[in-house]
Amino acid sequence: MVEQFIEPPARNVGLRRFSLGVAVVAMLLLALNGCASVTRTALSEPDQDAAQVEGFSDIRFWGDGSADETASSGPIFQPRAGAGRISYLAISGGGSGGAFGAGFLTGWSQSGTRPEFDVVSGVSTGALIAPFAFLGPSQDSVLAELYTSGIAETLVRPRPISALLGAGLSDPEALQRLVAHYADEDMLRKIASEHLKGRRLFVATTNLDAQRTVIWDMGAIAASGDTRALTLFRDVLIASASIPAVFPPVMIDVTVNGRRYQEMHSDGGATTQLFTAPESLLASTDLAPPIRPGRVDLYILLNNMLDPEFEAVKPATLAIAGRAYSTLVKTHARATVNATYTLTRRAGISFNLAYLDQVVPYDIRDPFNTEYMRRLFKIGREEALSANGWRKRPPAASSD
């Protein structure tokens, strides 16, 4: 969720736009100095598939795994008992752009048309929104508080220059406190109860060692009954929202053959901006995917602009790095949306897309400006209440 910028652009370019500029500099310095403040016992490559979080089973799968490998999490597109259709909400990353998604959910509730979602997935800032979206309209006031009250302005707390030799440029304590405040025992009990009814809540992180997306079944964690469930639940949310080099990664303890190791997890947005389906389904050329047609309504809530945005880039290293990264992020998001649309066409899934389509003045020296986020929240709310809030195809698909 928290991303920091250095060089102000002339227009809104989204909060991720400059984070890699910071990350690139930090990583170069780390490489040159050859030191880091985080110590751990890392897994070897052959052990990565066998690693388990002690006390938990069937709580995660690889986002790029095969259909057989993801089956243990439960079929994503299969209706729960007694349900005729699936309502699936996928929420993207986007930093402070999450205010758009929070406002959209609120307006959707006010419209009276918001369904109870059978499946919710979230990445980065979308991971922080996802539990509240999963629990329903009763949590809309909390989303409004998170994204419009000014709480977000406290999240970026730069460390001294010595932090360049550590694991993150910003102090993660404020983000940890925020997650601990809202993700409490009461939330865990409610999510566990819904999980036992057959509903699913997924959050994506990036395993930095493996360079792979990990999809966590948050309901399975909540319903596990393990005393460490709340800690793991919080750690996954923090990891998904922790931009590499800006915030330290989260170390998650795992075991292999009785030996303990630490996996390094960070922002889910590093490997995917959006989780709609395992890559095996998105990349498949099967004309009849294993999904019952006409049974799924897929809603994609994109917390950023999808269309290209022109900007005269300064001929400076950080500006160039930031612009290149923002282009990569937008292209990756667009590719995922397009691949998902193709899958829905083949599988008979109802496709619905909402994204920020207005340029909003933005000062990257103040990335979590409360007035800016309130404006995005208002835009999202108004979009949800309008007749054109949902698009039935992505911009690249001009006609069906």
Sequence and secondary structure as in RCSB ss.txt:
>XXXX:A:sequence
MVEQFIEPPARNVGLRRFSLGVAVVAMLLLALNGCASVTRTALSEPDQDAAQVEGFSDIRFWGDGSADETASSGP
IFQPRAGAGRISYLAISGGGSGGAFGAGFLTGWSQSGTRPEFDVVSGVSTGALIAPFAFLGPSQDSVLAELYTSG
IAETLVRPRPISALLGAGLSDPEALQRLVAHYADEDMLRKIASEHLKGRRLFVATTNLDAQRTVIWDMGAIAASG
DTRALTLFRDVLIASASIPAVFPPVMIDVTVNGRRYQEMHSDGGATTQLFTAPESLLASTDLAPPIRPGRVDLYI
LLNNMLDPEFEAVKPATLAIAGRAYSTLVKTHARATVNATYTLTRRAGISFNLAYLDQVVPYDIRDPFNTEYMRR
LFKIGREEALSANGWRKRPPAASSD
>XXXX:A:secstr
 B    S  SS   GGGGHHHHHHHHHHHHHHHT  S       GGGTTT B TT  S EEETT  HHHHGGG  
TTS  TT SSEEEEEE   GGGHHHHHHHHHHHHHHT     SEEEEETHHHHHHHHHHH GGGHHHHHHHHHSS
GGGGS  B  GGGGGSSBSB THHHHHHHHHHS HHHHHHHHHHHHTT EEEEEEEETTTTEEEEEEHHHHHTT 
 TTHHHHHHHHHHHHTB BBTB  EEEEEEETTEEEEEEEEEGGGT S  SS HHHHS   SS SS TT EEEEE
EEEEE S       SSHHHHHHHHHHHHHHHHHHHHHHHHHHHHHHHT EEEEEEE S     TTSTT HHHHHH
HHHHHHHHHHSTTSSBSS TT    
